[in-house]
Amino acid sequence: MGFLVWVCLLQVLLLGSSPATSQQPSTSPARALDAMLQEHAYQALARRPRTGIVYNGTVPGDLAGVAVSALRLRSGSLRRKGFAGYFQFGLPTGVTAQPHVERVVLVYHDLGNWSEHYYPLPPGYTYLSPVLGLLAYDAVNLSAVGLPELSIVASASPILVSFSNVRAAPSGGPAPRCVWFDLDGAPQFRDPEASSNVCAAYRGGHFSIAVNSSEVAPPPAPSAAIAPLIPDTGGRATGNSQAWKIAVSVVGGAAALGLLASVLLCLVRYKRVKKLEVMERNSEVGETLRVAQVGRTQAPVALWTRTQPVIESEYAA
């Protein structure tokens, strides 16, 4: 009986511990990137950084195209004065970091061509600008790594993000929209400010401008009165057959002309040969005249006369 009780208790413990182990959250690629960029940004602040000065960090070679920078500020100064020109971010007065710390480090991200990889958009949406990030960390230890993020909260006026590298939206489609990613990576779409390249937010995170390409209207169909520029297969076959007919006609005409010229040449030669044969035949049938010297010239002389001469005195007798 005691053995059965121990077996039941062991099964209960195993069943109770297995969901806990299976439900442990896994780190997303975006969160891992945030931790790595925080480490490289703090490395830029390692040598006696000055408050209010922007320091640019370096990233590994396999993240070429990604930019990271760090800015250390006093929390009280940030709340009273803000910070107008932190790259594309304009921080107004009234911005605080929660929970409260004495000094805060604002880490800037520009993900460049890695935006779609770490922050994929819903189907149909396309980025028009790189993803920009603004995260806050405690500045008490500038050599620390894996620090948790602080919440950036704007109370009076919103934080303005002015995008400078924005591609044109497809013509005939919807207007571009601002997209904001919180620390969980969930996108939220909002309409931009008066300028389509400026987004407003009351919290930190990652921002960009995107457009829903699936809503772009298809181009209008061509009118029936306009003939297609590219003929179909039947038209191409008809054109080829007509070309063959023309080629065969030309070749046949040239061959006929050559044959007719050959026939005419043969007829001319035949007539010439016949004429020569007639002349030779006539020369053989005729009499050969004797040639005699008459004075200084030679003249043909008949061998005899067919009609005997008659003396006139004989007619008179």
Contacts in CASP RR format, 6 or more apart in sequence:
PFRMAT RR
TARGET T0000
AUTHOR 0000-0000-0000
METHOD contacts of the structure
MODEL  1
MGFLVWVCLLQVLLLGSSPATSQQPSTSPARALDAMLQEHAYQALARRPR
TGIVYNGTVPGDLAGVAVSALRLRSGSLRRKGFAGYFQFGLPTGVTAQPH
VERVVLVYHDLGNWSEHYYPLPPGYTYLSPVLGLLAYDAVNLSAVGLPEL
SIVASASPILVSFSNVRAAPSGGPAPRCVWFDLDGAPQFRDPEASSNVCA
AYRGGHFSIAVNSSEVAPPPAPSAAIAPLIPDTGGRATGNSQAWKIAVSV
VGGAAALGLLASVLLCLVRYKRVKKLEVMERNSEVGETLRVAQVGRTQAP
VALWTRTQPVIESEYAA
28 185 0 8 1.000
29 117 0 8 1.000
29 118 0 8 1.000
30 118 0 8 1.000
30 119 0 8 1.000
30 181 0 8 1.000
30 185 0 8 1.000
30 206 0 8 1.000
31 183 0 8 1.000
33 118 0 8 1.000
34 109 0 8 1.000
34 135 0 8 1.000
34 149 0 8 1.000
35 145 0 8 1.000
35 146 0 8 1.000
37 59 0 8 1.000
37 66 0 8 1.000
37 68 0 8 1.000
37 107 0 8 1.000
37 109 0 8 1.000
38 107 0 8 1.000
38 135 0 8 1.000
38 137 0 8 1.000
38 145 0 8 1.000
38 146 0 8 1.000
38 147 0 8 1.000
39 145 0 8 1.000
39 146 0 8 1.000
40 57 0 8 1.000
40 58 0 8 1.000
40 59 0 8 1.000
40 68 0 8 1.000
41 55 0 8 1.000
41 57 0 8 1.000
41 68 0 8 1.000
41 69 0 8 1.000
41 70 0 8 1.000
41 105 0 8 1.000
41 107 0 8 1.000
42 70 0 8 1.000
42 105 0 8 1.000
42 137 0 8 1.000
42 142 0 8 1.000
42 143 0 8 1.000
42 144 0 8 1.000
42 145 0 8 1.000
43 57 0 8 1.000
43 58 0 8 1.000
44 55 0 8 1.000
44 56 0 8 1.000
44 57 0 8 1.000
44 58 0 8 1.000
44 69 0 8 1.000
44 70 0 8 1.000
45 55 0 8 1.000
45 70 0 8 1.000
45 72 0 8 1.000
45 105 0 8 1.000
45 142 0 8 1.000
46 142 0 8 1.000
46 143 0 8 1.000
49 55 0 8 1.000
49 70 0 8 1.000
49 72 0 8 1.000
49 142 0 8 1.000
50 72 0 8 1.000
51 72 0 8 1.000
51 73 0 8 1.000
51 74 0 8 1.000
51 77 0 8 1.000
51 103 0 8 1.000
52 71 0 8 1.000
52 72 0 8 1.000
52 73 0 8 1.000
52 83 0 8 1.000
53 71 0 8 1.000
53 72 0 8 1.000
54 69 0 8 1.000
54 70 0 8 1.000
54 71 0 8 1.000
54 86 0 8 1.000
54 87 0 8 1.000
54 108 0 8 1.000
55 69 0 8 1.000
55 70 0 8 1.000
55 71 0 8 1.000
56 67 0 8 1.000
56 68 0 8 1.000
56 69 0 8 1.000
57 68 0 8 1.000
57 69 0 8 1.000
57 70 0 8 1.000
59 65 0 8 1.000
59 66 0 8 1.000
59 67 0 8 1.000
59 68 0 8 1.000
63 114 0 8 1.000
65 110 0 8 1.000
65 112 0 8 1.000
65 113 0 8 1.000
65 114 0 8 1.000
66 109 0 8 1.000
66 110 0 8 1.000
66 111 0 8 1.000
66 112 0 8 1.000
66 114 0 8 1.000
67 108 0 8 1.000
67 109 0 8 1.000
67 110 0 8 1.000
67 112 0 8 1.000
68 107 0 8 1.000
68 108 0 8 1.000
68 109 0 8 1.000
68 110 0 8 1.000
69 87 0 8 1.000
69 107 0 8 1.000
69 108 0 8 1.000
70 105 0 8 1.000
70 106 0 8 1.000
70 107 0 8 1.000
70 108 0 8 1.000
71 83 0 8 1.000
71 86 0 8 1.000
71 105 0 8 1.000
71 106 0 8 1.000
71 108 0 8 1.000
72 103 0 8 1.000
72 104 0 8 1.000
72 105 0 8 1.000
72 106 0 8 1.000
72 139 0 8 1.000
73 83 0 8 1.000
73 103 0 8 1.000
73 104 0 8 1.000
73 106 0 8 1.000
74 102 0 8 1.000
74 103 0 8 1.000
74 104 0 8 1.000
75 96 0 8 1.000
75 97 0 8 1.000
75 100 0 8 1.000
75 101 0 8 1.000
75 102 0 8 1.000
75 103 0 8 1.000
75 104 0 8 1.000
78 91 0 8 1.000
78 94 0 8 1.000
78 95 0 8 1.000
78 96 0 8 1.000
78 97 0 8 1.000
78 104 0 8 1.000
79 93 0 8 1.000
79 94 0 8 1.000
79 95 0 8 1.000
79 96 0 8 1.000
80 93 0 8 1.000
80 94 0 8 1.000
81 93 0 8 1.000
82 91 0 8 1.000
82 92 0 8 1.000
82 93 0 8 1.000
82 94 0 8 1.000
82 95 0 8 1.000
83 90 0 8 1.000
83 91 0 8 1.000
83 106 0 8 1.000
84 90 0 8 1.000
84 91 0 8 1.000
85 91 0 8 1.000
86 106 0 8 1.000
86 108 0 8 1.000
86 134 0 8 1.000
87 108 0 8 1.000
87 110 0 8 1.000
87 132 0 8 1.000
88 132 0 8 1.000
88 161 0 8 1.000
88 162 0 8 1.000
88 163 0 8 1.000
88 164 0 8 1.000
89 108 0 8 1.000
89 132 0 8 1.000
89 134 0 8 1.000
89 159 0 8 1.000
89 160 0 8 1.000
89 161 0 8 1.000
90 159 0 8 1.000
90 160 0 8 1.000
90 161 0 8 1.000
90 162 0 8 1.000
91 106 0 8 1.000
91 154 0 8 1.000
91 159 0 8 1.000
92 154 0 8 1.000
92 156 0 8 1.000
92 157 0 8 1.000
92 158 0 8 1.000
92 159 0 8 1.000
92 160 0 8 1.000
93 156 0 8 1.000
93 157 0 8 1.000
94 154 0 8 1.000
94 155 0 8 1.000
94 156 0 8 1.000
94 157 0 8 1.000
95 152 0 8 1.000
95 153 0 8 1.000
95 154 0 8 1.000
95 155 0 8 1.000
95 159 0 8 1.000
96 152 0 8 1.000
96 153 0 8 1.000
96 155 0 8 1.000
97 104 0 8 1.000
97 136 0 8 1.000
97 150 0 8 1.000
97 151 0 8 1.000
97 152 0 8 1.000
97 153 0 8 1.000
98 150 0 8 1.000
98 151 0 8 1.000
98 153 0 8 1.000
99 150 0 8 1.000
101 138 0 8 1.000
101 139 0 8 1.000
101 140 0 8 1.000
101 150 0 8 1.000
102 139 0 8 1.000
102 140 0 8 1.000
103 138 0 8 1.000
103 139 0 8 1.000
103 140 0 8 1.000
104 136 0 8 1.000
104 137 0 8 1.000
104 138 0 8 1.000
104 139 0 8 1.000
104 150 0 8 1.000
105 136 0 8 1.000
105 137 0 8 1.000
105 138 0 8 1.000
105 139 0 8 1.000
105 142 0 8 1.000
106 134 0 8 1.000
106 135 0 8 1.000
106 136 0 8 1.000
106 152 0 8 1.000
107 134 0 8 1.000
107 135 0 8 1.000
107 136 0 8 1.000
107 137 0 8 1.000
108 132 0 8 1.000
108 133 0 8 1.000
108 134 0 8 1.000
109 131 0 8 1.000
109 132 0 8 1.000
109 133 0 8 1.000
109 134 0 8 1.000
109 135 0 8 1.000
109 206 0 8 1.000
110 130 0 8 1.000
110 131 0 8 1.000
110 132 0 8 1.000
110 133 0 8 1.000
111 118 0 8 1.000
111 119 0 8 1.000
111 130 0 8 1.000
111 131 0 8 1.000
111 132 0 8 1.000
111 133 0 8 1.000
111 206 0 8 1.000
112 130 0 8 1.000
112 131 0 8 1.000
113 130 0 8 1.000
115 127 0 8 1.000
115 130 0 8 1.000
115 131 0 8 1.000
115 208 0 8 1.000
116 127 0 8 1.000
118 131 0 8 1.000
119 131 0 8 1.000
119 181 0 8 1.000
119 185 0 8 1.000
119 187 0 8 1.000
119 206 0 8 1.000
119 208 0 8 1.000
121 127 0 8 1.000
121 179 0 8 1.000
121 187 0 8 1.000
121 210 0 8 1.000
122 187 0 8 1.000
123 214 0 8 1.000
124 212 0 8 1.000
124 213 0 8 1.000
124 214 0 8 1.000
125 179 0 8 1.000
125 210 0 8 1.000
125 211 0 8 1.000
125 212 0 8 1.000
125 213 0 8 1.000
126 210 0 8 1.000
126 211 0 8 1.000
126 213 0 8 1.000
127 208 0 8 1.000
127 209 0 8 1.000
127 210 0 8 1.000
128 166 0 8 1.000
128 167 0 8 1.000
128 168 0 8 1.000
128 169 0 8 1.000
128 176 0 8 1.000
128 208 0 8 1.000
128 209 0 8 1.000
128 210 0 8 1.000
128 211 0 8 1.000
129 163 0 8 1.000
129 165 0 8 1.000
129 166 0 8 1.000
129 167 0 8 1.000
129 197 0 8 1.000
129 208 0 8 1.000
129 209 0 8 1.000
130 165 0 8 1.000
130 208 0 8 1.000
131 181 0 8 1.000
131 206 0 8 1.000
131 207 0 8 1.000
131 208 0 8 1.000
132 161 0 8 1.000
132 163 0 8 1.000
132 206 0 8 1.000
132 207 0 8 1.000
132 208 0 8 1.000
133 204 0 8 1.000
133 205 0 8 1.000
133 206 0 8 1.000
133 207 0 8 1.000
134 152 0 8 1.000
134 159 0 8 1.000
134 204 0 8 1.000
134 205 0 8 1.000
134 206 0 8 1.000
134 207 0 8 1.000
135 149 0 8 1.000
135 152 0 8 1.000
135 204 0 8 1.000
135 205 0 8 1.000
136 149 0 8 1.000
136 150 0 8 1.000
136 151 0 8 1.000
136 152 0 8 1.000
136 204 0 8 1.000
137 147 0 8 1.000
137 148 0 8 1.000
137 149 0 8 1.000
137 150 0 8 1.000
138 147 0 8 1.000
138 150 0 8 1.000
149 183 0 8 1.000
151 203 0 8 1.000
151 204 0 8 1.000
152 159 0 8 1.000
152 203 0 8 1.000
152 204 0 8 1.000
152 205 0 8 1.000
153 202 0 8 1.000
153 203 0 8 1.000
154 201 0 8 1.000
154 202 0 8 1.000
154 203 0 8 1.000
155 202 0 8 1.000
158 200 0 8 1.000
158 201 0 8 1.000
158 202 0 8 1.000
159 200 0 8 1.000
159 201 0 8 1.000
159 202 0 8 1.000
159 203 0 8 1.000
159 204 0 8 1.000
160 193 0 8 1.000
160 198 0 8 1.000
160 199 0 8 1.000
160 200 0 8 1.000
161 178 0 8 1.000
161 198 0 8 1.000
161 199 0 8 1.000
161 200 0 8 1.000
161 201 0 8 1.000
161 207 0 8 1.000
162 195 0 8 1.000
162 197 0 8 1.000
162 198 0 8 1.000
163 197 0 8 1.000
163 198 0 8 1.000
163 199 0 8 1.000
163 208 0 8 1.000
163 209 0 8 1.000
164 197 0 8 1.000
166 176 0 8 1.000
166 196 0 8 1.000
166 197 0 8 1.000
166 209 0 8 1.000
169 175 0 8 1.000
169 176 0 8 1.000
169 211 0 8 1.000
170 211 0 8 1.000
170 213 0 8 1.000
170 216 0 8 1.000
172 216 0 8 1.000
172 217 0 8 1.000
173 211 0 8 1.000
173 215 0 8 1.000
173 216 0 8 1.000
173 217 0 8 1.000
174 211 0 8 1.000
174 212 0 8 1.000
174 215 0 8 1.000
174 216 0 8 1.000
175 191 0 8 1.000
175 196 0 8 1.000
175 211 0 8 1.000
176 192 0 8 1.000
176 196 0 8 1.000
176 209 0 8 1.000
176 210 0 8 1.000
176 211 0 8 1.000
177 189 0 8 1.000
177 190 0 8 1.000
177 191 0 8 1.000
177 192 0 8 1.000
177 209 0 8 1.000
177 210 0 8 1.000
177 211 0 8 1.000
177 212 0 8 1.000
178 189 0 8 1.000
178 190 0 8 1.000
178 191 0 8 1.000
178 192 0 8 1.000
178 199 0 8 1.000
178 200 0 8 1.000
178 207 0 8 1.000
178 208 0 8 1.000
178 209 0 8 1.000
179 187 0 8 1.000
179 188 0 8 1.000
179 189 0 8 1.000
179 190 0 8 1.000
179 207 0 8 1.000
179 208 0 8 1.000
179 209 0 8 1.000
179 210 0 8 1.000
180 187 0 8 1.000
180 188 0 8 1.000
180 190 0 8 1.000
180 199 0 8 1.000
180 201 0 8 1.000
180 203 0 8 1.000
180 205 0 8 1.000
180 206 0 8 1.000
180 207 0 8 1.000
181 187 0 8 1.000
181 188 0 8 1.000
181 205 0 8 1.000
181 206 0 8 1.000
181 207 0 8 1.000
182 188 0 8 1.000
182 203 0 8 1.000
182 205 0 8 1.000
183 205 0 8 1.000
185 206 0 8 1.000
189 210 0 8 1.000
190 199 0 8 1.000
190 200 0 8 1.000
192 198 0 8 1.000
192 199 0 8 1.000
192 209 0 8 1.000
193 199 0 8 1.000
193 200 0 8 1.000
196 209 0 8 1.000
197 209 0 8 1.000
199 207 0 8 1.000
199 209 0 8 1.000
201 207 0 8 1.000
222 228 0 8 1.000
289 300 0 8 1.000
289 301 0 8 1.000
289 302 0 8 1.000
290 300 0 8 1.000
290 301 0 8 1.000
290 302 0 8 1.000
290 303 0 8 1.000
291 298 0 8 1.000
291 299 0 8 1.000
291 300 0 8 1.000
291 301 0 8 1.000
292 298 0 8 1.000
292 299 0 8 1.000
292 300 0 8 1.000
292 301 0 8 1.000
END
